[in-house]
Amino acid sequence: MQNKNNSVGRPKTFEKDEILQLAMLHFWEHGYNSTNLDELLRSMGIKKSSFYRTFKSKEEVFSFSLALYRKETFAWLGVLQKDIGTKQALLEMVKTSIYQVQEEGRVKGCLLMNSGKECYLKHPTLSHQISVEFEAILEFITSFIAQAQEKKEIENTLEAKKIAMRYLTIYNGMIMMLQAGASVKDVEESVEMVEALLE
């Protein structure tokens, strides 16, 4: 993968998935509104002419980035589930935010949640897509939990979707607290809440 800070244009045969990955990382770091096209082009490593041969606009690239984020979240959780089981995979997702703070001094949070707040009442088309992507992630986690309940890995008998909603509420609430300056110690109770939810 080419360095995302490289401003040299790619040949016409560049891999679309590769440059979308770079775009997604840029939006995740800087947000949609704060990103201008020149900055995006530098991060993607392509020239404006190449950009417009492949994409219609910054908004379209952002839309593709949101879909890519959802797909990568599914893939990551799927790998974790295979390696350590459903319950531990969901716990690892929560703990990853704490690891980020400890290792990097900050947490990026969830791209969908960050973007949802940023686009709300400002970019209706993107807001609608964010809602659709969130529902897809909710359904995915709901199915994760339902499978774990069937295997008795999770013994909580509450409806799987309700567990998934509570899980996501705790997870995103924890991230917001960390982004607001709460210490890791202050939010560690969130991990305990998730552990209790997934018992």
QUIRAQUI-V26890 format. One record per backbone hydrogen bond with DSSP energy under -1.0 kcal/mol. CO is the residue of the C=O (numbers start at 1). NH is the residue of the N-H. E is the energy in kcal/mol with one decimal. If there is no record, write none. Layout:
co=<CO	CO>
nh=<NH	NH>
e=<E	E>
This chain:
co=<3	11	15	16	17	18	19	20	21	22	23	24	25	26	27	32	36	37	38	39	40	41	41	47	48	51	51	57	58	59	60	61	62	63	64	65	66	67	68	69	70	71	72	73	74	75	76	77	78	79	80	81	85	86	87	88	89	90	91	92	95	96	97	98	99	100	101	110	111	112	113	114	115	116	119	119	123	124	125	126	127	128	129	130	131	132	133	134	135	136	137	138	139	140	141	142	143	144	145	146	147	148	148	149	159	160	161	162	163	164	165	166	167	168	169	170	171	172	173	174	175	176	177	178	183	184	187	188	189	190	191	192	193	194	196>
nh=<6	14	19	20	21	22	23	24	25	26	27	28	29	30	31	35	40	41	42	43	44	45	46	51	52	54	55	61	62	63	64	65	66	67	68	69	70	71	72	73	74	75	76	77	78	79	80	81	82	83	84	85	89	90	91	92	93	94	95	96	99	100	101	102	103	104	105	114	115	116	117	118	119	120	122	123	127	128	129	130	131	132	133	134	135	136	137	138	139	140	141	142	143	144	145	146	147	148	149	150	151	153	154	152	163	164	165	166	167	168	169	170	171	172	173	174	175	176	177	178	179	180	182	181	187	188	190	192	193	194	195	196	197	198	199>
e=<-1.8	-1.6	-1.9	-2.1	-1.7	-1.5	-2.2	-2.9	-2.1	-1.8	-2.8	-2.6	-1.7	-2.9	-2.8	-1.2	-2.1	-2.8	-2.0	-2.1	-2.4	-1.5	-1.7	-2.5	-2.5	-1.2	-3.3	-1.8	-2.5	-2.4	-2.4	-2.2	-2.2	-1.7	-2.4	-2.4	-2.0	-2.2	-2.7	-2.2	-2.3	-2.4	-2.7	-2.5	-2.3	-2.1	-2.4	-2.8	-1.9	-2.1	-3.4	-1.6	-1.9	-2.3	-2.0	-2.4	-1.7	-1.3	-2.6	-2.0	-2.4	-2.2	-1.7	-2.4	-2.6	-3.3	-1.4	-2.8	-2.5	-2.5	-1.9	-1.7	-2.8	-1.3	-2.4	-2.5	-2.9	-2.3	-1.9	-2.7	-2.0	-2.1	-3.0	-2.5	-2.1	-1.9	-2.1	-2.8	-2.5	-2.2	-2.7	-2.4	-2.3	-2.0	-2.6	-2.6	-2.2	-2.0	-2.3	-2.1	-1.6	-2.2	-1.5	-1.1	-2.0	-2.6	-2.5	-2.2	-2.7	-2.6	-2.1	-2.4	-2.8	-2.6	-2.0	-2.5	-1.8	-2.2	-2.0	-2.3	-2.7	-1.4	-2.8	-1.3	-1.3	-1.1	-1.8	-1.3	-2.2	-2.1	-2.5	-2.2	-2.2	-2.1	-1.1>
